[in-house]
Amino acid sequence: MKVILDTNALMVPEQFGVEIFSELERLGYTECLVPASVLAELRALASGAKLGKDKVAARVALVLAQRGRVLGEAGRNADAAIERLALDENAAVFTNDRALKKRLSSNGITVIYLRQERYLDATKKEI
């Protein structure tokens, strides 16, 4: 199954020490998709973040993003690009962004998220 990785999802390994790719596989997701707009956000964070932890997490996330297939154009709003790609690719989305999770769920998109800062869980889409 396919999963789209949000900016904050790719920062989870550095921030919380969770191996997201093995966790995604445990949930049955083997194909990772990374919107180009997410890469743009990570590059901006890696070069401009004031806090050292966020800067380091963004740099690690850029390396991890290479494990996925990049889709779309960087000029689009990341949340809108994620939602559109999820619908087009029939993919779940891994994000911890509350507003985005709510928006995706209301549109029938499965959301994967970090639970208890230790493992990943999913809310299945409701059809």
N, C-alpha and C positions, 0 to 999 in steps of 0.2 A: 504494500500500500504506500501511497505518497503522503508526504508531510511537508508543509511549508514552514521554514524557520524564520521567526521574527528576530529583530535586533536583540531584544532582551533574552530570547531563548539561546542565542549563540554566546551570550555572556555568562550564562549559568555555570558552565564548567569552572571558570576562573572565580566567579563570585561565591559559589556554593560547593564546589568540589564534586559535582554530580557528572558522571560520564553519560552525557545525553545520547550518544549514538547507540550504546548498548541498551539504554533504557528505551529508546525508540524501537529498537529491534524487539525487545521484550514485549512491547505493545503491538508488534506486528508491522511496524513502519520501516521499510527497507530503502525507500527512495526519498532522498532529501532534496528539496527545491529551495533555492534562495533567490528572492526577488532582487533585481539590480538596485532598487531603491534602498533595500536593507544594507547592501554593501556600501552605498553612498553614506548612509547614516553612520555605519561603523567607521568608515574613513574619517568622517567629520569628528566623531568622538575620539578616535585614536590620535588625531592631530590637535584637537582643540579642547579636550576635556581638562578642566581645571583640577579635578580631583585625581590623584595618582591611581587609585583603585579602578576607577572607571576607564581611564586611559589604558591601563594594562589589560583590563578585561576586554576592551574593544580591540586591542591588538591581537590578543589570543583568539577572539571571535573571528577576526579576518582570516586567520590561518585555518580555523575550523570550517569556515564557510567554503573553503576550497573542496571539502568533501561532498558538497552538494552541487546540483546543476543550477546555474544561474539563468534566470528567466526575466523577461520584461525589460523596461527602460528605466534608467536611474532618475529621470526627471519627474516621475509621478510621486504623489504622496504615498508613503510606504504602507499605511493602513489600507488605503483604497486599492493599491496594487496587490496586497496580500489577499484581500477579499475577492477581487476579480480573478486572481490566479487560482484561488481555492475552488471557486465555482467552475472555471474553465478546465481545470485539471482534475476535478473531483478529488481534491486532496484535503486532508486535515490540516490544522494550523497549530503550531507550537508557539504559544505566547503566554506571557504573564501579565499583559496589559489588560486591566479590568474592563475598560471601555471597549476595547477591541474584542475581548472574549464575549462580552454581552452582545455586541453587534453581530459577530460571527454566529453565535448560537441562535440568535433570532432569525438568521437566514439559513438555518439547517446545516451549518458547517461544524464538523467535529472539532473540538478544541482540546489540545493537549497542554498541560500546565505543570509547573513544579508544585509538588505537594509536600508540606512539612519540611521544605528545604532539603529533602533527601532523595526523593524519587519522582518520577513522572506519572501522571494520571490523565485520564481523558473523560470528557463529557461527550457522549455519543450524540450525533445529530438526531434531531427529532423530525421525523417526516410524517 
